[in-house]
Each structure stands twice: as C-alpha cells, then as structure tokens.
Amino acid sequence: KALSQQRIADENVILKEEIKSRFGRIIGNSQKIQKVYKFINKVADRPTPVLILGESGTGKELVAREIHERSSRRDFPFVAVNCAALAEGVLESELFGHEKGSFTGAHAQKKGRFEIADKGTLFLDEIGDLPLNTQVKLLRFLQEKSFERVGGTTTLKVDVRIIAATNKDLKEAIKNKTFREDLFYRLNVITMTLPPLRERREDIHELIDYFWSRYTKELHKALAISPEVKDILVFYDWPGNIRELENAIERIIVLSEDKIVNIDDLPMELREGRLDIISKALPENTGFTERVEYFEKEIIRQALEECSYNQIKTSEKLKINRGTLQYKIKKYNLQKI
C-alpha cells in the first residue's frame, strides 16, 4: 500500500510538471530547423547524454521533449528541472532525494527527480548554473549510474537518460572555474546548437499563425491581424526568441479591443515603425537600392519557401511572370540547395 501511494505521489509530481509546461510542437520548415529535426531523429534512441545549446527562448526544452517522445523511453517519465531556479541545498535534495531527518525540515524520506525519472529522461535545464558540489554528484551518476540520497548511505541505481541545456558558454565557465571540465566532456558527447529566431526568419509566419490561432481560441476573441502588423512581427529581431514572440502575441490579443489588430495596438518596442525595425537588420551605410533589393530578396525567398520552391505557384503568389521570377532567383542566388 505504501509503495502504491508513493507511485501515485510520483506520478502527481510528473503530472504537475506537465501541466506547468506549455508544451507545443516544434514549428518551422526552414533549412536550419530541418537540421534540428534530423538531429532529433538521429539521437532519439541513443543512450548517450545530449547537450542542447542556444539563447533563451529558442525551444531547448521542446527539443528535449521531442527527443524523449521519439525514443523507446516515451512511455516512461520526462522530468524537467531548472538548475537556476533553486538554491544549492534545495536543488541537491530535489535531484537526488533525501532521507528523513537529513536536515531541518526533512520530516519524511523523499524521492528525487532521478528516481522519479527511472527508465525515462531527466532534462537538466540551465546546466551552466548547477552548483559545483552538485556537479560532482551528477558526474558520478554519469560514470556509475548510481547515487545516494542526501543524508543517506544506501547506493541507488536508476536507468535515466540525461539531456542538459544551457544558454551559457560552458568553455568560458570552465576557465572561470564555475563548471567542471570532466563533467563538460561527459555531457558534450552529442551536442546541438539551436538557431535564434532571427536566423530562421522564414519560420516566423508559421509561428505567428500558430500562436495567433492558439490564443484567439483560448481567449475567445475573433481577431484578425493586419498585413502591416505581421510584417513588423516578421522583421523584428526577437532577442528573447520564440518565447518573446509568443508573449508579445498573447499580450496583443489580450489588450486589443478591435476586430483587426493594427500598428497602434502593438507594444511600444514594436511600434517604432516597420521601416525602423527592418532597418536594424541592415548595415547603417546601406543605400536605398540595397534596401529595396534586400526586401525584394526576402519576399521572394519567403514565397519560394511557402510554395516548396514550385516556380509556377510562386509566380502566381507574387503576381509576377515566371521569367521575371527566374531572373530574380538567379540574381539573388535563391535556388533550392
């Protein structure tokens, strides 16, 4: 009975984490995101640790979940821990569990995330913030597949696949003696760097459509988005990446009072004006002709992507004849690779 109650408690922990996480599918069809899809398929069923690098908001946890879902571990728990969100003592207990009486407030034995994730995947987000003492215990687990709970002497073994992620430069952290070199090499066997959103701009249209549909349904609002607003969203740099884009769209929909969202409905940082936002992506000394060509190239490239490089469909979409399109494709080197 006690074991049954513990199992229910473990499952509740996992369920709460699932509810907290705003899980969605990976969206995009650009060449850069295609590489991410291929990477996921290649590494999904390998037991080796995976290290996912990338700026904040690029979707590191989403990729980790997708790796888990495509692996033979998919029927077992995916457990996520943010290493930057908890104090050192609390984090060690959260990861490895603790015995009753091991510290003030430890009124009962507690399983850690490693035990809860048995036969599944443990995702360690913000691994670069893991305290050095906890790094030692993680290194031992990676080497021996065993650990002890805080305050315990019994060695426990579990079958857990580790996926770690960080937006920090771990090699720099090694130089600064805040990250163990031996742990880095244990984790750095299979590595993927996720592209920032500004480097996969052709995916932004699809992301906008996805989040727009999601939040208008959730908030029960029948809202359209003007082409001018969509252009601004596409050409904005999004330093916070997908998370910032999602938050901006949710905020726009929440605050909008009209049936069509126009430039005046945008947050201040986006309301600077379309040309001003787009010009940030161009060098300061870019002349008029180069700017026109830049926008023309971007428009044609986007249309080609949306039409799967079918030139007949693309020329119809852009309302130009096929000869003109072929000339522009050659001029801007937009042939499909």
Short mmCIF file of the C-alpha atoms (twelve columns), coordinates in Angstrom:
data_MODEL
# 
_entry.id   MODEL 
# 
loop_
_atom_site.group_PDB 
_atom_site.id 
_atom_site.type_symbol 
_atom_site.label_atom_id 
_atom_site.label_alt_id 
_atom_site.label_comp_id 
_atom_site.label_asym_id 
_atom_site.label_seq_id 
_atom_site.Cartn_x 
_atom_site.Cartn_y 
_atom_site.Cartn_z 
_atom_site.pdbx_PDB_model_num 
ATOM 1   C CA . LYS A 1   0.000   0.000  0.000   1 
ATOM 2   C CA . ALA A 2   2.840   2.364  0.913   1 
ATOM 3   C CA . LEU A 3   4.528   1.623  -2.433  1 
ATOM 4   C CA . SER A 4   1.257   2.263  -4.266  1 
ATOM 5   C CA . GLN A 5   0.816   5.626  -2.509  1 
ATOM 6   C CA . GLN A 6   4.425   6.572  -3.344  1 
ATOM 7   C CA . ARG A 7   3.840   5.705  -7.002  1 
ATOM 8   C CA . ILE A 8   0.725   7.909  -7.079  1 
ATOM 9   C CA . ALA A 9   2.702   10.736 -5.446  1 
ATOM 10  C CA . ASP A 10  5.495   10.331 -8.028  1 
ATOM 11  C CA . GLU A 11  3.006   10.415 -10.892 1 
ATOM 12  C CA . ASN A 12  1.370   13.542 -9.442  1 
ATOM 13  C CA . VAL A 13  4.757   15.315 -9.395  1 
ATOM 14  C CA . ILE A 14  5.243   14.469 -13.071 1 
ATOM 15  C CA . LEU A 15  1.675   15.478 -13.965 1 
ATOM 16  C CA . LYS A 16  2.070   18.860 -12.259 1 
ATOM 17  C CA . GLU A 17  5.283   19.472 -14.222 1 
ATOM 18  C CA . GLU A 18  3.482   18.558 -17.464 1 
ATOM 19  C CA . ILE A 19  0.647   20.985 -16.694 1 
ATOM 20  C CA . LYS A 20  3.094   23.785 -15.824 1 
ATOM 21  C CA . SER A 21  4.977   23.334 -19.078 1 
ATOM 22  C CA . ARG A 22  3.290   24.994 -22.050 1 
ATOM 23  C CA . PHE A 23  4.115   22.130 -24.363 1 
ATOM 24  C CA . GLY A 24  3.591   22.602 -28.065 1 
ATOM 25  C CA . ARG A 25  5.030   21.164 -31.216 1 
ATOM 26  C CA . ILE A 26  8.189   22.337 -32.915 1 
ATOM 27  C CA . ILE A 27  7.160   24.700 -35.688 1 
ATOM 28  C CA . GLY A 28  9.015   25.655 -38.839 1 
ATOM 29  C CA . ASN A 29  10.260  24.377 -42.150 1 
ATOM 30  C CA . SER A 30  13.451  26.381 -42.702 1 
ATOM 31  C CA . GLN A 31  16.716  24.639 -43.518 1 
ATOM 32  C CA . LYS A 32  18.027  25.419 -40.027 1 
ATOM 33  C CA . ILE A 33  15.049  23.839 -38.294 1 
ATOM 34  C CA . GLN A 34  15.174  20.875 -40.694 1 
ATOM 35  C CA . LYS A 35  18.663  20.194 -39.320 1 
ATOM 36  C CA . VAL A 36  17.171  20.165 -35.821 1 
ATOM 37  C CA . TYR A 37  14.544  17.596 -36.919 1 
ATOM 38  C CA . LYS A 38  17.269  15.388 -38.393 1 
ATOM 39  C CA . PHE A 39  19.321  15.712 -35.206 1 
ATOM 40  C CA . ILE A 40  16.342  14.648 -33.071 1 
ATOM 41  C CA . ASN A 41  15.742  11.566 -35.210 1 
ATOM 42  C CA . LYS A 42  19.425  10.596 -35.121 1 
ATOM 43  C CA . VAL A 43  19.894  10.830 -31.354 1 
ATOM 44  C CA . ALA A 44  16.453  9.819  -30.047 1 
ATOM 45  C CA . ASP A 45  17.240  6.164  -29.380 1 
ATOM 46  C CA . ARG A 46  20.834  6.518  -28.278 1 
ATOM 47  C CA . PRO A 47  21.533  6.188  -24.533 1 
ATOM 48  C CA . THR A 48  24.219  8.895  -24.667 1 
ATOM 49  C CA . PRO A 49  23.697  12.238 -22.863 1 
ATOM 50  C CA . VAL A 50  22.669  15.142 -25.099 1 
ATOM 51  C CA . LEU A 51  23.726  18.767 -24.612 1 
ATOM 52  C CA . ILE A 52  21.442  21.392 -26.181 1 
ATOM 53  C CA . LEU A 53  22.873  24.894 -26.547 1 
ATOM 54  C CA . GLY A 54  21.133  28.105 -27.553 1 
ATOM 55  C CA . GLU A 55  19.881  31.501 -26.493 1 
ATOM 56  C CA . SER A 56  16.985  31.832 -24.052 1 
ATOM 57  C CA . GLY A 57  13.631  31.171 -25.680 1 
ATOM 58  C CA . THR A 58  14.900  29.100 -28.629 1 
ATOM 59  C CA . GLY A 59  12.976  25.972 -27.585 1 
ATOM 60  C CA . LYS A 60  15.580  23.844 -25.815 1 
ATOM 61  C CA . GLU A 61  13.057  22.063 -23.576 1 
ATOM 62  C CA . LEU A 62  10.765  21.485 -26.540 1 
ATOM 63  C CA . VAL A 63  13.604  19.751 -28.408 1 
ATOM 64  C CA . ALA A 64  14.432  17.687 -25.303 1 
ATOM 65  C CA . ARG A 65  10.802  16.576 -25.042 1 
ATOM 66  C CA . GLU A 66  10.733  15.688 -28.732 1 
ATOM 67  C CA . ILE A 67  13.873  13.545 -28.324 1 
ATOM 68  C CA . HIS A 68  12.154  11.744 -25.423 1 
ATOM 69  C CA . GLU A 69  8.881   11.286 -27.348 1 
ATOM 70  C CA . ARG A 70  10.694  9.725  -30.313 1 
ATOM 71  C CA . SER A 71  12.753  7.364  -28.140 1 
ATOM 72  C CA . SER A 72  11.993  3.929  -26.675 1 
ATOM 73  C CA . ARG A 73  11.617  5.730  -23.320 1 
ATOM 74  C CA . ARG A 74  8.485   7.579  -24.460 1 
ATOM 75  C CA . ASP A 75  6.185   5.529  -22.189 1 
ATOM 76  C CA . PHE A 76  8.223   6.468  -19.118 1 
ATOM 77  C CA . PRO A 77  8.566   9.864  -17.386 1 
ATOM 78  C CA . PHE A 78  10.080  13.000 -18.865 1 
ATOM 79  C CA . VAL A 79  11.151  15.022 -15.817 1 
ATOM 80  C CA . ALA A 80  12.414  18.602 -16.187 1 
ATOM 81  C CA . VAL A 81  14.456  20.507 -13.592 1 
ATOM 82  C CA . ASN A 82  15.573  24.139 -13.892 1 
ATOM 83  C CA . CYS A 83  19.001  24.195 -12.234 1 
ATOM 84  C CA . ALA A 84  18.913  28.000 -11.931 1 
ATOM 85  C CA . ALA A 85  15.566  28.150 -10.138 1 
ATOM 86  C CA . LEU A 86  16.510  26.500 -6.829  1 
ATOM 87  C CA . ALA A 87  19.057  27.210 -4.092  1 
ATOM 88  C CA . GLU A 88  22.016  24.805 -3.873  1 
ATOM 89  C CA . GLY A 89  20.804  22.759 -0.881  1 
ATOM 90  C CA . VAL A 90  17.255  22.563 -2.198  1 
ATOM 91  C CA . LEU A 91  18.439  21.593 -5.695  1 
ATOM 92  C CA . GLU A 92  20.538  18.661 -4.461  1 
ATOM 93  C CA . SER A 93  17.586  17.314 -2.473  1 
ATOM 94  C CA . GLU A 94  15.268  17.889 -5.450  1 
ATOM 95  C CA . LEU A 95  17.551  15.936 -7.782  1 
ATOM 96  C CA . PHE A 96  18.769  13.126 -5.551  1 
ATOM 97  C CA . GLY A 97  16.109  12.978 -2.836  1 
ATOM 98  C CA . HIS A 98  16.722  12.909 0.908   1 
ATOM 99  C CA . GLU A 99  16.336  10.681 3.931   1 
ATOM 100 C CA . LYS A 100 14.122  11.502 6.893   1 
ATOM 101 C CA . GLY A 101 15.965  13.740 9.360   1 
ATOM 102 C CA . SER A 102 18.833  14.522 6.976   1 
ATOM 103 C CA . PHE A 103 18.333  18.268 7.525   1 
ATOM 104 C CA . THR A 104 15.957  20.644 9.302   1 
ATOM 105 C CA . GLY A 105 12.520  20.211 7.785   1 
ATOM 106 C CA . ALA A 106 13.197  16.739 6.328   1 
ATOM 107 C CA . HIS A 107 10.271  15.122 8.154   1 
ATOM 108 C CA . ALA A 108 9.977   12.227 5.721   1 
ATOM 109 C CA . GLN A 109 12.005  10.366 3.132   1 
ATOM 110 C CA . LYS A 110 11.677  11.923 -0.325  1 
ATOM 111 C CA . LYS A 111 12.469  10.554 -3.754  1 
ATOM 112 C CA . GLY A 112 14.464  12.844 -6.022  1 
ATOM 113 C CA . ARG A 113 13.940  13.544 -9.701  1 
ATOM 114 C CA . PHE A 114 16.482  10.878 -10.677 1 
ATOM 115 C CA . GLU A 115 14.331  8.178  -9.066  1 
ATOM 116 C CA . ILE A 116 11.092  9.620  -10.431 1 
ATOM 117 C CA . ALA A 117 12.612  9.636  -13.952 1 
ATOM 118 C CA . ASP A 118 13.672  5.957  -13.772 1 
ATOM 119 C CA . LYS A 119 13.572  4.341  -17.258 1 
ATOM 120 C CA . GLY A 120 12.747  7.764  -18.693 1 
ATOM 121 C CA . THR A 121 14.517  11.062 -19.367 1 
ATOM 122 C CA . LEU A 122 15.790  13.718 -16.967 1 
ATOM 123 C CA . PHE A 123 16.085  17.172 -18.545 1 
ATOM 124 C CA . LEU A 124 18.507  19.475 -16.715 1 
ATOM 125 C CA . ASP A 125 17.779  22.993 -17.937 1 
ATOM 126 C CA . GLU A 126 20.298  25.789 -17.263 1 
ATOM 127 C CA . ILE A 127 23.007  23.202 -16.506 1 
ATOM 128 C CA . GLY A 128 25.563  26.029 -16.505 1 
ATOM 129 C CA . ASP A 129 24.053  27.223 -13.202 1 
ATOM 130 C CA . LEU A 130 24.478  23.863 -11.458 1 
ATOM 131 C CA . PRO A 131 26.489  24.364 -8.221  1 
ATOM 132 C CA . LEU A 132 29.945  22.727 -8.157  1 
ATOM 133 C CA . ASN A 133 29.047  20.331 -5.314  1 
ATOM 134 C CA . THR A 134 26.027  19.092 -7.249  1 
ATOM 135 C CA . GLN A 135 28.162  18.816 -10.407 1 
ATOM 136 C CA . VAL A 136 30.301  16.221 -8.568  1 
ATOM 137 C CA . LYS A 137 27.239  14.064 -7.816  1 
ATOM 138 C CA . LEU A 138 25.981  14.406 -11.399 1 
ATOM 139 C CA . LEU A 139 29.397  13.394 -12.752 1 
ATOM 140 C CA . ARG A 140 29.393  10.317 -10.537 1 
ATOM 141 C CA . PHE A 141 25.933  9.371  -11.786 1 
ATOM 142 C CA . LEU A 142 27.041  9.708  -15.414 1 
ATOM 143 C CA . GLN A 143 30.058  7.495  -14.707 1 
ATOM 144 C CA . GLU A 144 28.494  4.878  -12.438 1 
ATOM 145 C CA . LYS A 145 24.709  5.267  -12.878 1 
ATOM 146 C CA . SER A 146 24.403  5.434  -9.083  1 
ATOM 147 C CA . PHE A 147 23.950  7.964  -6.261  1 
ATOM 148 C CA . GLU A 148 22.859  8.324  -2.633  1 
ATOM 149 C CA . ARG A 149 20.028  10.434 -1.323  1 
ATOM 150 C CA . VAL A 150 21.020  13.457 0.784   1 
ATOM 151 C CA . GLY A 151 21.759  12.102 4.262   1 
ATOM 152 C CA . GLY A 152 21.670  8.505  3.036   1 
ATOM 153 C CA . THR A 153 24.232  5.696  2.782   1 
ATOM 154 C CA . THR A 154 22.369  3.286  0.502   1 
ATOM 155 C CA . THR A 155 23.626  3.396  -3.093  1 
ATOM 156 C CA . LEU A 156 20.750  3.605  -5.563  1 
ATOM 157 C CA . LYS A 157 20.851  2.736  -9.258  1 
ATOM 158 C CA . VAL A 158 18.426  4.037  -11.868 1 
ATOM 159 C CA . ASP A 159 18.172  3.914  -15.663 1 
ATOM 160 C CA . VAL A 160 17.877  7.550  -16.718 1 
ATOM 161 C CA . ARG A 161 18.847  9.293  -19.948 1 
ATOM 162 C CA . ILE A 162 20.261  12.777 -19.301 1 
ATOM 163 C CA . ILE A 163 19.520  15.718 -21.599 1 
ATOM 164 C CA . ALA A 164 21.075  19.011 -20.487 1 
ATOM 165 C CA . ALA A 165 20.664  22.534 -21.845 1 
ATOM 166 C CA . THR A 166 22.221  25.938 -21.323 1 
ATOM 167 C CA . ASN A 167 22.431  29.417 -22.825 1 
ATOM 168 C CA . LYS A 168 25.880  29.892 -21.262 1 
ATOM 169 C CA . ASP A 169 29.344  29.387 -22.747 1 
ATOM 170 C CA . LEU A 170 30.456  26.321 -20.774 1 
ATOM 171 C CA . LYS A 171 34.055  26.558 -22.006 1 
ATOM 172 C CA . GLU A 172 34.209  30.069 -20.563 1 
ATOM 173 C CA . ALA A 173 32.651  28.743 -17.352 1 
ATOM 174 C CA . ILE A 174 35.413  26.103 -17.181 1 
ATOM 175 C CA . LYS A 175 38.032  28.867 -17.470 1 
ATOM 176 C CA . ASN A 176 36.274  30.751 -14.671 1 
ATOM 177 C CA . LYS A 177 36.226  27.549 -12.579 1 
ATOM 178 C CA . THR A 178 32.443  27.589 -12.245 1 
ATOM 179 C CA . PHE A 179 31.932  24.434 -14.323 1 
ATOM 180 C CA . ARG A 180 33.859  21.163 -14.132 1 
ATOM 181 C CA . GLU A 181 35.801  20.248 -17.255 1 
ATOM 182 C CA . ASP A 182 35.317  16.499 -16.696 1 
ATOM 183 C CA . LEU A 183 31.542  16.984 -16.444 1 
ATOM 184 C CA . PHE A 184 31.561  19.075 -19.623 1 
ATOM 185 C CA . TYR A 185 33.241  16.272 -21.582 1 
ATOM 186 C CA . ARG A 186 30.778  13.732 -20.169 1 
ATOM 187 C CA . LEU A 187 27.861  15.864 -21.363 1 
ATOM 188 C CA . ASN A 188 29.398  17.136 -24.607 1 
ATOM 189 C CA . VAL A 189 29.236  13.816 -26.495 1 
ATOM 190 C CA . ILE A 190 26.226  14.757 -28.641 1 
ATOM 191 C CA . THR A 191 25.596  18.500 -28.947 1 
ATOM 192 C CA . MET A 192 23.096  20.639 -30.838 1 
ATOM 193 C CA . THR A 193 23.058  24.440 -31.012 1 
ATOM 194 C CA . LEU A 194 19.560  25.765 -31.691 1 
ATOM 195 C CA . PRO A 195 19.364  28.748 -34.052 1 
ATOM 196 C CA . PRO A 196 17.962  32.042 -32.733 1 
ATOM 197 C CA . LEU A 197 14.699  33.136 -34.312 1 
ATOM 198 C CA . ARG A 198 16.374  35.965 -36.268 1 
ATOM 199 C CA . GLU A 199 18.379  33.296 -38.155 1 
ATOM 200 C CA . ARG A 200 15.264  31.354 -39.175 1 
ATOM 201 C CA . ARG A 201 13.091  34.329 -40.070 1 
ATOM 202 C CA . GLU A 202 11.212  32.343 -42.713 1 
ATOM 203 C CA . ASP A 203 9.608   30.324 -39.883 1 
ATOM 204 C CA . ILE A 204 8.138   33.381 -38.159 1 
ATOM 205 C CA . HIS A 205 4.992   33.487 -40.350 1 
ATOM 206 C CA . GLU A 206 4.088   29.942 -39.316 1 
ATOM 207 C CA . LEU A 207 4.843   30.674 -35.655 1 
ATOM 208 C CA . ILE A 208 2.668   33.806 -35.752 1 
ATOM 209 C CA . ASP A 209 -0.217  31.822 -37.285 1 
ATOM 210 C CA . TYR A 210 0.167   29.067 -34.680 1 
ATOM 211 C CA . PHE A 211 0.238   31.375 -31.649 1 
ATOM 212 C CA . TRP A 212 -2.464  33.631 -33.109 1 
ATOM 213 C CA . SER A 213 -4.820  30.688 -33.580 1 
ATOM 214 C CA . ARG A 214 -3.989  29.302 -30.139 1 
ATOM 215 C CA . TYR A 215 -4.532  32.492 -28.140 1 
ATOM 216 C CA . THR A 216 -7.584  33.771 -30.016 1 
ATOM 217 C CA . LYS A 217 -9.233  30.405 -29.242 1 
ATOM 218 C CA . GLU A 218 -8.073  30.373 -25.611 1 
ATOM 219 C CA . LEU A 219 -9.217  33.959 -25.057 1 
ATOM 220 C CA . HIS A 220 -12.401 33.568 -27.160 1 
ATOM 221 C CA . LYS A 221 -11.547 36.509 -29.403 1 
ATOM 222 C CA . ALA A 222 -12.293 36.705 -33.133 1 
ATOM 223 C CA . LEU A 223 -9.306  38.815 -34.144 1 
ATOM 224 C CA . ALA A 224 -7.615  39.353 -37.485 1 
ATOM 225 C CA . ILE A 225 -4.065  40.620 -37.929 1 
ATOM 226 C CA . SER A 226 -3.282  43.338 -40.473 1 
ATOM 227 C CA . PRO A 227 -0.510  42.675 -43.046 1 
ATOM 228 C CA . GLU A 228 1.456   45.664 -41.691 1 
ATOM 229 C CA . VAL A 229 1.488   44.201 -38.177 1 
ATOM 230 C CA . LYS A 230 2.506   40.794 -39.482 1 
ATOM 231 C CA . ASP A 231 5.405   42.367 -41.381 1 
ATOM 232 C CA . ILE A 232 6.609   44.110 -38.227 1 
ATOM 233 C CA . LEU A 233 6.454   40.835 -36.278 1 
ATOM 234 C CA . VAL A 234 8.394   39.050 -39.018 1 
ATOM 235 C CA . PHE A 235 11.187  41.627 -39.254 1 
ATOM 236 C CA . TYR A 236 11.616  42.348 -35.549 1 
ATOM 237 C CA . ASP A 237 14.836  40.857 -34.127 1 
ATOM 238 C CA . TRP A 238 13.207  38.981 -31.197 1 
ATOM 239 C CA . PRO A 239 16.158  38.925 -28.753 1 
ATOM 240 C CA . GLY A 240 14.011  36.709 -26.490 1 
ATOM 241 C CA . ASN A 241 13.322  34.408 -29.448 1 
ATOM 242 C CA . ILE A 242 10.177  32.230 -29.652 1 
ATOM 243 C CA . ARG A 243 9.210   32.848 -26.030 1 
ATOM 244 C CA . GLU A 244 9.242   36.622 -26.591 1 
ATOM 245 C CA . LEU A 245 7.224   36.285 -29.809 1 
ATOM 246 C CA . GLU A 246 4.644   34.100 -28.054 1 
ATOM 247 C CA . ASN A 247 4.359   36.505 -25.116 1 
ATOM 248 C CA . ALA A 248 4.022   39.502 -27.468 1 
ATOM 249 C CA . ILE A 249 1.217   37.840 -29.433 1 
ATOM 250 C CA . GLU A 250 -0.638  36.840 -26.262 1 
ATOM 251 C CA . ARG A 251 -0.333  40.407 -24.924 1 
ATOM 252 C CA . ILE A 252 -1.529  41.928 -28.226 1 
ATOM 253 C CA . ILE A 253 -4.597  39.660 -28.276 1 
ATOM 254 C CA . VAL A 254 -5.425  40.269 -24.589 1 
ATOM 255 C CA . LEU A 255 -5.252  44.066 -24.920 1 
ATOM 256 C CA . SER A 256 -6.777  44.515 -28.387 1 
ATOM 257 C CA . GLU A 257 -10.327 45.927 -28.460 1 
ATOM 258 C CA . ASP A 258 -10.930 45.985 -32.235 1 
ATOM 259 C CA . LYS A 259 -11.620 43.177 -34.688 1 
ATOM 260 C CA . ILE A 260 -8.392  43.833 -36.595 1 
ATOM 261 C CA . VAL A 261 -5.048  44.361 -34.873 1 
ATOM 262 C CA . ASN A 262 -3.257  47.392 -36.317 1 
ATOM 263 C CA . ILE A 263 0.104   49.059 -35.643 1 
ATOM 264 C CA . ASP A 264 -1.415  51.204 -32.862 1 
ATOM 265 C CA . ASP A 265 -2.246  48.021 -30.918 1 
ATOM 266 C CA . LEU A 266 1.406   46.932 -30.776 1 
ATOM 267 C CA . PRO A 267 3.644   47.272 -27.703 1 
ATOM 268 C CA . MET A 268 5.963   50.295 -27.738 1 
ATOM 269 C CA . GLU A 269 9.083   48.298 -28.654 1 
ATOM 270 C CA . LEU A 270 7.326   47.050 -31.794 1 
ATOM 271 C CA . ARG A 271 5.508   50.283 -32.604 1 
ATOM 272 C CA . GLU A 272 8.646   52.109 -33.706 1 
ATOM 273 C CA . GLY A 273 7.553   51.518 -37.283 1 
ATOM 274 C CA . ARG A 274 8.111   48.852 -39.867 1 
ATOM 275 C CA . LEU A 275 10.999  50.500 -41.705 1 
ATOM 276 C CA . ASP A 276 12.817  51.263 -38.465 1 
ATOM 277 C CA . ILE A 277 12.511  47.641 -37.305 1 
ATOM 278 C CA . ILE A 278 13.565  46.180 -40.646 1 
ATOM 279 C CA . SER A 279 16.488  48.582 -40.959 1 
ATOM 280 C CA . LYS A 280 18.002  47.152 -37.758 1 
ATOM 281 C CA . ALA A 281 18.870  44.052 -39.754 1 
ATOM 282 C CA . LEU A 282 20.791  46.133 -42.302 1 
ATOM 283 C CA . PRO A 283 24.185  47.858 -42.005 1 
ATOM 284 C CA . GLU A 284 23.987  51.600 -41.244 1 
ATOM 285 C CA . ASN A 285 25.536  52.613 -44.588 1 
ATOM 286 C CA . THR A 286 23.049  50.583 -46.670 1 
ATOM 287 C CA . GLY A 287 21.733  52.726 -49.528 1 
ATOM 288 C CA . PHE A 288 18.230  52.914 -50.998 1 
ATOM 289 C CA . THR A 289 18.860  50.415 -53.815 1 
ATOM 290 C CA . GLU A 290 20.407  47.849 -51.465 1 
ATOM 291 C CA . ARG A 291 17.471  48.195 -49.062 1 
ATOM 292 C CA . VAL A 292 14.933  47.645 -51.845 1 
ATOM 293 C CA . GLU A 293 16.891  44.617 -53.061 1 
ATOM 294 C CA . TYR A 294 17.106  43.241 -49.514 1 
ATOM 295 C CA . PHE A 295 13.313  43.411 -49.083 1 
ATOM 296 C CA . GLU A 296 12.724  42.026 -52.580 1 
ATOM 297 C CA . LYS A 297 15.043  39.081 -51.897 1 
ATOM 298 C CA . GLU A 298 13.347  38.372 -48.533 1 
ATOM 299 C CA . ILE A 299 9.859   38.480 -50.072 1 
ATOM 300 C CA . ILE A 300 10.827  36.140 -52.938 1 
ATOM 301 C CA . ARG A 301 12.699  33.748 -50.625 1 
ATOM 302 C CA . GLN A 302 9.727   33.563 -48.285 1 
ATOM 303 C CA . ALA A 303 7.304   32.909 -51.174 1 
ATOM 304 C CA . LEU A 304 9.568   30.170 -52.550 1 
ATOM 305 C CA . GLU A 305 9.665   28.505 -49.109 1 
ATOM 306 C CA . GLU A 306 5.879   28.701 -48.770 1 
ATOM 307 C CA . CYS A 307 5.397   27.203 -52.242 1 
ATOM 308 C CA . SER A 308 8.032   24.459 -51.736 1 
ATOM 309 C CA . TYR A 309 10.144  26.111 -54.477 1 
ATOM 310 C CA . ASN A 310 7.453   25.474 -57.113 1 
ATOM 311 C CA . GLN A 311 8.098   28.372 -59.500 1 
ATOM 312 C CA . ILE A 312 4.642   28.352 -61.110 1 
ATOM 313 C CA . LYS A 313 2.905   28.628 -57.727 1 
ATOM 314 C CA . THR A 314 5.442   31.208 -56.532 1 
ATOM 315 C CA . SER A 315 4.987   33.446 -59.592 1 
ATOM 316 C CA . GLU A 316 1.194   33.253 -59.144 1 
ATOM 317 C CA . LYS A 317 1.511   34.100 -55.448 1 
ATOM 318 C CA . LEU A 318 3.736   37.117 -56.165 1 
ATOM 319 C CA . LYS A 319 1.723   38.097 -59.260 1 
ATOM 320 C CA . ILE A 320 4.821   38.278 -61.483 1 
ATOM 321 C CA . ASN A 321 5.557   36.330 -64.661 1 
ATOM 322 C CA . ARG A 322 7.735   33.241 -64.473 1 
ATOM 323 C CA . GLY A 323 10.558  34.774 -66.490 1 
ATOM 324 C CA . THR A 324 10.878  37.654 -64.019 1 
ATOM 325 C CA . LEU A 325 10.851  35.184 -61.117 1 
ATOM 326 C CA . GLN A 326 13.592  33.056 -62.708 1 
ATOM 327 C CA . TYR A 327 15.708  36.175 -63.253 1 
ATOM 328 C CA . LYS A 328 15.261  37.236 -59.596 1 
ATOM 329 C CA . ILE A 329 16.047  33.714 -58.321 1 
ATOM 330 C CA . LYS A 330 19.303  33.738 -60.278 1 
ATOM 331 C CA . LYS A 331 20.108  37.336 -59.280 1 
ATOM 332 C CA . TYR A 332 19.697  36.638 -55.557 1 
ATOM 333 C CA . ASN A 333 21.039  33.075 -55.668 1 
ATOM 334 C CA . LEU A 334 17.792  31.652 -54.289 1 
ATOM 335 C CA . GLN A 335 17.977  28.245 -55.950 1 
ATOM 336 C CA . LYS A 336 16.960  25.380 -53.679 1 
ATOM 337 C CA . ILE A 337 20.095  23.728 -52.236 1 
# 
